[in-house]
Amino acid sequence: MTTLAGLADIASLCCPGQNQRGLFTESTVESAVPISAGIYRVYAHDLRLLYVGQAHDLRERLLYWRREKRLDMYTPWYFEYELCPASLLDPLEAAQILLLKPALNIQRPLG
C-alpha cells in the first residue's frame, strides 16, 4: 500500500526547474512545449485542475487535446508541464492524479 508521503516522493521525481506553463492555445503549445517526455496538467479558466496526463511527446499530446476540443466545454485556460524520464511517466501520473484529484481523470490504484 502506498502512503501519501510515498506519493509525494514519487511526485517530486520530475526534473526540478522544468515546470513550465502557458495559455492553452495551439500557437503557445507549438512554440513553447518541447518534444520531450513529461507530465502535463490542464486547468480551467477558474483555475480548477481539469486533467493530468503523461506523454512521450508533450507537444504532440497537448496539441491533440487543443485540436480535439473535447475539453472545450470546461473552458480550458492554461496548461503546465514538467519534463521527466519516460521510465517514470506511469508512477508520476498516477501519483499526481491521486494527490491532485483532477476533475476529469479516472482515479486508478497505484500499484
Sequence and secondary structure as in RCSB ss.txt:
>XXXX:A:sequence
MTTLAGLADIASLCCPGQNQRGLFTESTVESAVPISAGIYRVYAHDLRLLYVGQAHDLRERLLYWRREKRLDMYT
PWYFEYELCPASLLDPLEAAQILLLKPALNIQRPLG
>XXXX:A:secstr
   HHHHHHHHTTS TT  EEEES HHHHHHH  SS EEEEEEETTS EEEEEEESSHHHHHHHHHHH TTGGG 
EEEEEEEE  GGGHHHHHHHHHHHH  TT       
